[in-house]
Amino acid sequence: MKAQPQVSGIKFQVVLERKELVLQAIRDFQKSRGIPPSILDLAQLTGIMSTSLLRLYLDKLAHDRLIIRYHGLARGIVLVER
């Protein structure tokens, strides 16, 4: 059995905080405007100016089944109701 890689506690905490920041930005934007945010909207709302990083956080949220992403579709983010 392979050992799980060790992740720095601080780095892991930063990733969790930013994922939550992105998720909350999606919720707030969709609630106020009635449509999902674009990547550029998320950059402005979160202060995360790297679109690559934003896509990474969106992929992580999709992996956690908190959102559904439709790649290649503008504003292709759907919140998963719990």
C-alpha positions as CSV (number, residue, x, y, z in Angstrom):
1,M,0.0,0.0,0.0
2,K,1.4,3.4,-1.0
3,A,1.8,6.0,1.7
4,Q,-0.2,9.2,1.2
5,P,2.0,12.3,0.4
6,Q,2.4,14.7,3.2
7,V,1.0,18.1,2.7
8,S,2.1,21.1,4.7
9,G,-0.6,22.1,7.2
10,I,-0.2,25.8,6.2
11,K,-0.4,25.1,2.5
12,F,-3.4,22.8,3.0
13,Q,-5.2,25.5,5.0
14,V,-4.6,28.1,2.3
15,V,-6.1,25.8,-0.3
16,L,-9.2,25.2,1.8
17,E,-9.6,28.9,2.5
18,R,-9.3,29.8,-1.2
19,K,-11.7,27.0,-2.2
20,E,-14.2,28.4,0.3
21,L,-13.6,31.9,-1.0
22,V,-14.3,30.9,-4.6
23,L,-17.4,28.9,-3.6
24,Q,-18.8,31.8,-1.6
25,A,-18.1,34.2,-4.5
26,I,-20.0,31.9,-6.9
27,R,-22.9,31.7,-4.5
28,D,-23.0,35.5,-3.9
29,F,-22.7,36.3,-7.6
30,Q,-25.4,33.9,-8.7
31,K,-27.7,35.1,-5.9
32,S,-27.3,38.8,-6.8
33,R,-27.3,38.5,-10.6
34,G,-29.1,35.3,-11.3
35,I,-26.4,33.9,-13.5
36,P,-23.1,32.1,-12.7
37,P,-19.9,34.1,-12.7
38,S,-17.3,33.9,-15.4
39,I,-13.6,33.2,-14.6
40,L,-12.9,37.0,-14.9
41,D,-15.8,37.8,-12.6
42,L,-14.3,35.3,-10.0
43,A,-10.9,36.9,-10.4
44,Q,-12.3,40.3,-9.6
45,L,-14.4,39.0,-6.7
46,T,-11.7,36.9,-5.0
47,G,-8.6,38.8,-5.9
48,I,-7.1,35.6,-7.3
49,M,-5.9,37.1,-10.6
50,S,-4.4,33.9,-12.0
51,T,-7.0,32.2,-14.2
52,S,-5.0,29.0,-14.0
53,L,-5.3,29.0,-10.2
54,L,-9.0,29.8,-10.4
55,R,-9.5,26.9,-12.8
56,L,-7.6,24.7,-10.3
57,Y,-9.9,25.7,-7.5
58,L,-13.0,25.2,-9.7
59,D,-11.7,21.7,-10.6
60,K,-11.2,20.9,-6.9
61,L,-14.8,22.2,-6.1
62,A,-16.1,20.0,-8.9
63,H,-14.1,17.0,-7.6
64,D,-15.7,17.6,-4.2
65,R,-19.1,17.7,-5.9
66,L,-19.9,21.2,-4.7
67,I,-20.2,22.5,-8.3
68,I,-20.7,21.1,-11.8
69,R,-18.5,22.5,-14.5
70,Y,-19.4,22.6,-18.2
71,H,-16.0,23.1,-19.9
72,G,-16.1,25.2,-23.0
73,L,-19.3,26.9,-22.0
74,A,-19.2,30.6,-20.9
75,R,-20.5,30.8,-17.3
76,G,-20.6,27.0,-17.2
77,I,-20.7,26.6,-13.4
78,V,-23.7,25.1,-11.6
79,L,-23.9,25.0,-7.8
80,V,-24.9,21.6,-6.4
81,E,-27.7,21.9,-3.9
82,R,-27.2,20.0,-0.6
